[in-house]
Amino acid sequence: MSQSKSSFSSTSISYSSSSSTIDGQKTGHRTTQESHSDDSGHTISRTTQDIGEPEVRETHRYDAGGRKLPARIEDQKQQQTKEPNDEQQAQRDGEYEERMEDEYAKREGGA
């Protein structure tokens, strides 16, 4: 008599997105997460992106015993993101401060 070994496979995907417009400036963020499990282990892939920014993808793999596996080279390449330079970040910080000042002025004027 031969015994058959049962196997399993499960996949789930979730997605979330949000956006808003403040003083004509559109902001937003999206996240997608995919989780896959089978007899060999578990893989979680998460993709995030802010409007106007590059997509960031992270993948984590675990063996059947739950131990984290080292990242594969293709995963490492996908996880690299473009960091804004200091000038870009300073500009964004200034724009944010202006929007906040405008918002506070609106609230004070309406109180």
C-alpha positions as CSV (number, residue, x, y, z in Angstrom):
1,M,0.0,0.0,0.0
2,S,1.3,3.4,-0.8
3,Q,0.4,6.4,1.3
4,S,-0.4,9.7,-0.4
5,K,1.0,12.8,1.1
6,S,-1.4,15.7,1.2
7,S,-0.2,19.1,0.2
8,F,-1.6,22.6,0.5
9,S,-1.3,26.0,-1.1
10,S,-2.9,29.3,-0.1
11,T,-2.7,32.8,-1.5
12,S,-4.2,36.0,-0.3
13,I,-4.0,39.6,-1.7
14,S,-4.9,42.8,0.0
15,Y,-4.9,46.3,-1.4
16,S,-5.4,49.8,0.1
17,S,-5.3,53.2,-1.4
18,S,-5.8,56.7,-0.1
19,S,-5.6,60.2,-1.6
20,S,-6.5,63.7,-0.8
21,T,-6.1,67.2,-2.3
22,I,-4.9,70.1,-0.2
23,D,-4.7,73.5,-1.8
24,G,-4.7,71.9,-5.3
25,Q,-1.8,69.6,-4.3
26,K,-2.8,65.9,-4.6
27,T,-1.2,63.4,-2.2
28,G,-1.8,59.7,-1.9
29,H,-0.4,56.3,-1.0
30,R,-1.2,52.8,-2.1
31,T,-0.2,49.4,-0.6
32,T,-0.5,45.9,-2.0
33,Q,0.4,42.8,-0.1
34,E,0.4,39.3,-1.4
35,S,0.9,36.3,0.8
36,H,1.5,32.8,-0.5
37,S,2.0,29.6,1.6
38,D,2.6,26.0,0.5
39,D,4.4,22.9,1.7
40,S,7.8,24.6,1.1
41,G,7.1,27.7,3.2
42,H,5.6,31.2,3.1
43,T,6.3,34.3,0.9
44,I,5.1,37.8,1.7
45,S,5.5,40.5,-1.0
46,R,4.5,44.1,-0.2
47,T,4.5,47.0,-2.7
48,T,4.1,50.6,-1.5
49,Q,4.0,53.8,-3.5
50,D,3.4,57.5,-2.7
51,I,2.1,59.7,-5.6
52,G,5.0,60.9,-7.6
53,E,7.5,58.5,-6.0
54,P,9.0,55.2,-7.2
55,E,7.3,52.0,-6.3
56,V,9.0,50.1,-3.4
57,R,8.7,46.3,-3.3
58,E,9.8,44.1,-0.4
59,T,9.7,40.3,-0.5
60,H,10.3,38.1,2.5
61,R,10.6,34.3,2.3
62,Y,10.3,31.7,5.1
63,D,10.9,28.0,5.0
64,A,8.4,25.4,6.2
65,G,9.8,25.7,9.7
66,G,9.2,29.5,9.8
67,R,12.9,30.5,9.5
68,K,13.6,33.5,7.4
69,L,15.4,32.7,4.2
70,P,18.1,35.1,2.7
71,A,16.9,37.5,0.1
72,R,17.5,36.4,-3.5
73,I,19.4,38.8,-5.8
74,E,16.3,39.7,-7.8
75,D,14.5,40.6,-4.6
76,Q,17.4,42.8,-3.5
77,K,17.3,44.7,-6.8
78,Q,13.6,45.3,-6.4
79,Q,13.9,46.6,-2.9
80,Q,16.4,49.3,-3.9
81,T,14.6,52.7,-4.0
82,K,15.5,56.1,-5.2
83,E,16.0,58.3,-2.2
84,P,15.2,62.0,-2.7
85,N,18.3,64.2,-2.6
86,D,18.6,67.0,0.0
87,E,17.4,69.7,-2.4
88,Q,14.2,67.7,-3.3
89,Q,13.5,67.0,0.4
90,A,14.0,70.6,1.4
91,Q,11.6,71.7,-1.3
92,R,9.0,69.1,-0.1
93,D,9.5,70.2,3.5
94,G,9.0,73.9,2.5
95,E,5.8,73.0,0.6
96,Y,4.5,71.0,3.5
97,E,5.2,73.9,6.0
98,E,3.3,76.3,3.6
99,R,0.3,74.0,3.5
100,M,0.2,73.7,7.2
101,E,0.5,77.4,7.8
102,D,-2.4,78.0,5.3
103,E,-4.4,75.4,7.1
104,Y,-3.8,76.9,10.5
105,A,-4.6,80.4,9.1
106,K,-7.9,79.1,7.8
107,R,-8.8,77.6,11.1
108,E,-7.9,80.6,13.1
109,G,-9.8,82.9,10.7
110,G,-12.9,80.7,11.0
111,A,-12.9,80.4,14.8
